[in-house]
Amino acid sequence: MSWTESVQESILQAGVYTLRTVERLQTGIAYTPNTSSFYTDPYPLYHELQERDPLPSQLCRLWLGSVLANQTIETVLRDQRFSADDRKGRPWKMIHKMMLQAGRLEKDEEFIPSMLRRLDPPDHTRLRKLVSKVFTPRAIQALRPQIENVVAQLLAAVQDADTIDIIRDVANPLPIIVIAEMLGIPHADREQFKRWSDEAIRELDIASIDDLRRSGQAIKELNAYFADIIEQRRRQPQDDLLSALILAEEEGDTLTVEEIYATCELLLIAGHETTTNLIGNGMLALLRNPEQLTLLRNAPDLIPNAIEELLRYDSPVQITSRYALEDCELDGQAIKKGQQLVLLLGAANRDPAVYEQPGRLDITRQYSKHLSFSIGIHFCLGAALARLEGQIAVSALLRRFPGLRLASDSVQWRDSATLRGLTALPVVI
């Protein structure tokens, strides 16, 4: 058996449908996102791939391919010829088989995606319109005092320490607290929320049937938890997001219970993980670039622009995917119906065709749209909230701890190719 055939066989046996190890048959480069070196720094590989062949070769009958160019990814994300719905792609049979094995589906049960990020129009249009009613810019900005208070409390709790862990002490608890308060969840349940979130995100980087099983179990427990609270809110609405979702209506249309579940899951999983990684990755980038850190301290008005640059420089979400709905052409290469395109957002954000010196952190960089929150109809619904939390947290850390520095040059990254984030970020204060 050849090396390539061995790779194909191992992927098929593992049942992995995201890109784990894909041999670049045309270039000789292997895209291997399940290695410690890739988790530590994926950008050298992205750069090498960008200099070679930006579009895919065929592997293990799934037509898996990676797209790295900023403009091409934007085109795919905006183009209605490409679907976010996993059921529309060639890998669906494998995904469905894994769901059955993991107990996520009963034998004759149809899988119906309900999360906004994996729906196509018209279902996506309807659901997004309803949910957007409670995510207006005014509603998000109204949260500023609440978020500032949460950050102040978190920093006050550690201000007498010699060292703190930015992930453990700030970046992890902040979004969970904010989301829990938005939904009207009791304080005592926040730790359980965090555990559910950690388990549920396993489905974004599936390495085994066990990952899918554990993710499914967490989501079932989360839905059971929300069922009781939703019933309470139906009887006695409160001034919280969950009540607003229940009451959301457009031309006589309302959210189903399953759609409310899915929206809460999206807030908990995507909102929490994105914000945690934004704060952690962003602070690490600033601490490793002391001239930029000093500049931001001396010019705090730069914080909104700095957050955009930090999002571009080391994106919290590195990968998304789409499926071709028809045979078409992309950058001169034929794409077959059902082909899965893995869109490397982290690579696109460092595309030298778009950004001058893309590997350089520059908080004064003139704003050029990055793809960290996607684009088009699937632009992240919680982007404004993540930005606001990032701005407040980074500003407060720099203001409260003027001598902030890394406790070690070495940091540990999470084992995920999709969600890029640190397991810990110890700093001396």
C-alpha positions in Angstrom: 0.0 0.0 0.0 1.4 3.4 -1.0 1.7 6.3 1.5 -1.2 8.1 0.0 -3.4 5.0 0.0 -2.4 4.5 3.7 -3.5 8.1 4.5 -6.8 7.6 2.7 -7.5 4.3 4.5 -6.7 5.8 7.9 -9.0 8.7 7.3 -11.8 6.5 6.2 -11.4 4.2 9.2 -11.4 7.1 11.5 -14.5 8.5 9.9 -13.1 12.0 9.8 -14.8 14.3 7.4 -12.9 17.5 8.1 -9.4 17.8 6.8 -7.1 15.9 9.1 -4.3 14.9 6.8 -4.6 15.7 3.1 -1.7 14.9 0.8 -1.2 17.7 -1.7 -0.8 15.4 -4.7 0.0 18.2 -7.1 2.6 20.0 -4.9 3.9 17.4 -2.5 2.8 19.4 0.5 0.8 17.7 3.3 -1.9 19.8 5.1 -1.7 18.2 8.5 -3.8 20.2 11.0 -3.6 17.5 13.7 0.0 18.0 14.7 1.4 19.9 17.6 3.5 22.1 15.3 0.4 23.1 13.4 -1.5 24.0 16.6 1.5 26.1 17.8 1.8 28.0 14.5 -0.2 27.2 11.4 0.9 30.2 9.4 4.2 28.9 7.9 2.2 26.1 6.3 -0.5 28.4 5.1 2.2 30.6 3.6 3.8 27.7 1.8 0.5 26.5 0.5 -0.4 30.0 -0.7 2.8 30.1 -2.7 2.0 26.8 -4.4 -1.5 25.5 -5.4 -4.5 27.3 -3.8 -7.1 24.7 -4.8 -7.7 21.1 -4.0 -6.8 17.7 -5.1 -9.0 14.6 -4.7 -8.7 12.3 -1.7 -10.6 9.4 -0.3 -13.6 9.9 -2.6 -14.7 13.0 -0.8 -13.3 15.7 -3.0 -11.9 17.5 0.0 -10.0 20.7 -0.7 -8.5 23.7 0.9 -9.0 27.3 -0.2 -6.6 30.0 1.1 -6.9 33.1 -1.0 -8.8 35.9 0.7 -10.8 37.0 -2.4 -11.6 33.4 -3.4 -12.9 32.6 0.1 -15.0 35.8 0.1 -16.4 34.8 -3.3 -17.4 31.3 -2.0 -19.0 32.7 1.2 -21.1 35.1 -0.8 -21.9 32.7 -3.7 -25.3 30.9 -3.6 -23.7 28.1 -5.6 -22.0 27.0 -2.4 -23.9 25.6 0.6 -23.3 25.5 4.4 -25.6 22.6 4.8 -23.6 19.4 5.5 -26.4 17.3 3.9 -25.5 18.9 0.5 -22.0 17.5 0.3 -20.4 14.3 -0.7 -19.1 13.6 2.8 -22.7 13.5 4.1 -23.0 9.7 4.0 -19.9 9.4 6.3 -21.2 12.2 8.6 -24.6 10.5 8.8 -23.0 7.1 9.6 -21.0 8.7 12.4 -24.1 10.3 13.9 -25.9 7.0 13.9 -22.9 5.3 15.5 -22.6 8.0 18.1 -26.3 7.9 19.0 -26.9 11.4 17.7 -29.6 10.1 15.4 -32.0 7.2 15.5 -31.9 4.8 12.6 -34.9 6.3 10.7 -34.6 9.9 12.0 -33.8 12.7 9.6 -31.1 15.1 10.5 -32.3 18.7 10.3 -29.7 21.4 11.1 -31.1 24.2 13.1 -28.1 26.3 13.9 -27.8 29.4 11.7 -24.3 28.7 10.7 -25.2 25.5 8.9 -28.5 26.5 7.3 -29.2 27.8 3.7 -31.9 30.1 2.5 -34.9 30.2 2.8 -34.6 28.5 6.3 -31.6 30.6 7.2 -33.3 33.8 6.0 -36.3 33.2 8.2 -34.4 32.2 11.3 -31.8 35.0 11.0 -34.5 37.6 10.6 -36.2 36.5 13.8 -33.1 36.1 15.9 -31.6 39.4 14.6 -34.5 41.3 16.3 -32.8 40.7 19.7 -29.2 41.4 18.4 -29.5 45.0 17.3 -26.5 47.4 17.6 -28.4 49.3 20.3 -29.1 46.2 22.3 -25.4 45.2 22.2 -24.1 48.6 23.2 -26.5 48.7 26.1 -24.5 45.8 27.5 -21.3 47.9 27.9 -21.8 48.9 31.6 -22.6 45.3 32.5 -19.6 43.9 30.6 -17.3 46.6 32.2 -18.6 45.6 35.6 -17.9 41.9 35.0 -14.4 42.6 33.8 -13.7 44.9 36.8 -14.9 42.1 39.2 -12.7 39.5 37.5 -9.6 41.7 37.7 -10.3 42.8 41.2 -10.3 39.2 42.3 -6.7 38.7 41.1 -5.1 42.1 41.6 -3.1 41.0 44.7 -1.5 38.0 43.0 2.0 38.0 41.5 0.9 36.1 38.4 -2.4 35.4 36.8 -3.7 33.2 34.0 -5.5 35.5 31.5 -7.4 32.5 30.1 -8.5 31.1 33.4 -9.1 34.4 35.2 -10.5 36.6 32.4 -11.0 35.2 28.9 -12.8 32.0 29.9 -15.3 33.3 32.5 -16.1 36.7 30.9 -18.2 35.4 27.9 -19.9 32.7 30.0 -20.9 35.2 32.6 -22.2 37.7 30.0 -24.1 35.0 28.0 -25.6 33.5 31.2 -26.7 37.0 32.4 -28.2 37.7 28.9 -30.2 34.5 29.0 -31.2 34.9 32.6 -29.3 31.8 33.8 -28.7 31.5 37.5 -25.1 32.2 38.8 -24.8 28.7 40.3 -25.2 27.1 36.8 -22.3 28.9 35.1 -19.7 26.2 35.7 -22.0 23.6 34.3 -22.5 25.9 31.2 -18.7 25.9 30.7 -18.5 22.1 30.9 -21.3 21.8 28.4 -19.6 24.2 26.1 -16.2 22.4 26.3 -18.0 19.1 25.4 -20.3 20.5 22.7 -17.5 22.0 20.6 -16.0 18.6 20.1 -18.2 18.3 17.0 -16.2 21.1 15.3 -13.0 19.0 15.2 -14.2 15.4 15.1 -11.4 13.0 15.8 -13.5 10.0 16.8 -17.0 8.7 17.3 -16.4 9.4 21.0 -16.0 13.1 20.3 -19.4 13.1 18.5 -21.0 11.1 21.2 -19.8 13.4 24.0 -20.8 16.4 22.0 -24.3 15.0 21.5 -24.7 14.1 25.1 -23.7 17.7 26.2 -26.2 19.2 23.7 -29.0 16.9 25.0 -28.3 17.9 28.6 -28.2 21.5 27.6 -31.5 21.3 25.8 -33.1 19.5 28.7 -31.9 22.3 31.0 -33.3 25.0 28.6 -36.6 23.2 28.4 -37.5 24.0 32.0 -36.4 27.6 31.8 -38.2 28.2 28.5 -41.4 26.9 30.1 -40.9 29.3 33.0 -40.3 32.2 30.7 -43.5 31.4 28.7 -45.5 31.7 31.9 -43.5 34.7 33.3 -41.4 36.6 30.7 -38.5 38.5 32.1 -36.1 41.2 30.8 -33.7 38.7 29.3 -32.6 37.3 26.0 -34.4 34.0 26.4 -37.7 35.8 26.9 -37.0 38.0 23.9 -36.3 34.9 21.7 -39.6 33.4 22.9 -41.5 36.6 22.1 -39.7 37.3 18.8 -42.2 37.5 15.9 -42.2 38.6 12.3 -45.3 38.6 10.2 -46.9 36.0 12.5 -43.9 33.8 12.5 -42.1 32.7 15.7 -39.2 30.6 16.7 -39.9 26.9 17.4 -38.6 25.4 20.6 -35.9 23.5 18.7 -34.8 26.8 17.1 -34.6 28.5 20.5 -32.5 25.6 21.7 -30.2 25.9 18.7 -29.8 29.6 19.1 -28.9 29.3 22.8 -26.4 26.6 21.8 -24.9 28.8 19.2 -24.6 31.7 21.8 -23.0 29.4 24.3 -20.6 27.5 22.0 -19.7 30.0 19.3 -20.0 33.2 21.3 -18.0 31.8 24.3 -15.2 30.2 22.3 -14.8 33.1 19.9 -14.5 35.7 22.6 -12.2 33.6 24.8 -9.8 33.0 21.9 -10.0 36.7 20.8 -8.9 37.9 24.2 -6.3 35.2 24.7 -4.8 35.3 21.2 -4.9 39.1 21.2 -3.1 39.5 24.5 -0.4 37.0 23.5 0.1 38.9 20.3 0.5 42.2 22.1 2.8 40.8 24.7 5.0 39.3 22.0 5.1 42.6 20.2 6.0 45.1 23.0 6.3 48.1 20.6 2.6 47.6 19.7 1.7 47.0 23.3 3.4 50.3 24.3 1.7 52.1 21.4 -1.8 50.9 22.6 -1.1 51.9 26.2 -0.1 55.4 25.0 -3.0 55.7 22.6 -6.0 53.9 24.1 -8.3 55.4 21.4 -6.7 52.8 19.1 -8.5 49.9 20.8 -11.3 49.4 18.3 -8.8 49.3 15.4 -6.4 47.2 17.5 -9.1 44.6 18.1 -9.7 44.3 14.3 -6.0 43.8 13.7 -5.8 41.2 16.5 -8.7 39.4 14.9 -6.9 39.4 11.5 -3.5 38.5 12.9 -4.5 35.4 14.8 -8.1 34.5 14.0 -10.1 32.8 16.8 -11.9 30.7 14.1 -9.5 29.3 11.5 -11.7 27.1 9.3 -15.2 26.9 7.9 -16.5 24.9 4.9 -18.9 25.0 2.0 -20.3 22.4 -0.5 -20.7 23.0 -4.2 -24.4 22.8 -5.2 -23.6 22.4 -8.9 -20.6 21.8 -11.2 -18.8 25.1 -11.5 -15.4 26.7 -11.9 -13.4 28.5 -9.2 -10.2 30.3 -10.0 -9.9 28.4 -13.2 -10.4 24.9 -11.6 -13.4 22.7 -12.1 -15.4 22.0 -9.0 -17.8 19.1 -8.9 -21.3 19.1 -7.3 -21.0 18.0 -3.7 -17.3 18.8 -3.4 -16.4 20.1 0.0 -14.2 23.2 0.1 -12.5 23.8 3.4 -12.0 27.6 3.7 -8.9 28.5 5.7 -9.9 31.8 7.2 -6.6 32.1 9.1 -4.7 31.9 5.8 -7.0 34.4 4.1 -6.4 36.9 6.9 -2.7 36.8 6.1 -3.0 36.8 2.3 -0.1 38.9 0.9 -2.3 39.9 -2.0 -4.6 41.8 0.4 -2.3 42.8 3.3 1.1 44.4 3.2 3.5 42.5 5.5 0.6 40.2 6.6 2.7 38.5 9.3 3.4 41.8 11.0 1.1 43.0 13.9 0.2 46.6 13.3 -2.6 48.1 15.4 -2.5 51.2 13.2 -3.1 49.2 10.0 -5.8 50.9 7.9 -8.8 48.7 8.3 -9.1 46.1 5.6 -11.9 43.6 6.1 -10.8 40.4 7.6 -12.8 37.1 7.5 -12.6 36.1 11.2 -16.4 36.5 11.5 -17.1 35.2 8.0 -18.9 37.4 5.5 -22.2 37.4 3.6 -25.4 35.9 4.9 -23.5 33.9 7.5 -21.6 36.8 9.0 -21.4 36.1 12.7 -24.5 37.3 14.5 -22.5 37.8 17.7 -19.6 39.7 16.1 -20.6 43.0 17.7 -20.7 41.4 21.2 -17.4 39.6 20.8 -15.8 42.9 19.6 -17.2 44.8 22.6 -16.1 42.2 25.1 -12.6 42.1 23.5 -12.3 45.9 23.6 -13.3 46.1 27.2 -11.2 43.2 28.4 -8.0 44.2 26.6 -8.3 47.8 27.6 -8.9 46.9 31.3 -6.0 44.5 31.4 -3.6 47.1 30.0 -4.9 49.8 32.3 -5.0 47.8 35.5 -1.6 46.1 35.1 0.9 48.5 33.6 3.8 46.0 34.1 2.1 43.1 32.4 4.5 40.6 30.9 4.6 36.9 29.9 5.5 34.5 32.6 7.1 32.2 30.1 8.0 32.3 26.4 6.3 29.0 25.9 2.5 28.6 25.7 0.2 25.7 25.2 -2.3 25.8 22.3 -5.5 23.8 22.3 -5.6 20.7 20.0 -8.0 22.2 17.5 -7.6 23.1 13.9 -10.9 25.0 13.8 -10.9 27.0 17.0 -7.5 28.5 17.6 -6.9 29.3 21.2 -4.7 28.9 24.3 -5.2 26.5 27.1 -3.5 28.9 29.5 -1.7 32.3 29.3 0.2 32.9 32.5 1.5 36.5 33.0 3.3 38.4 35.6 1.4 41.5 36.8 
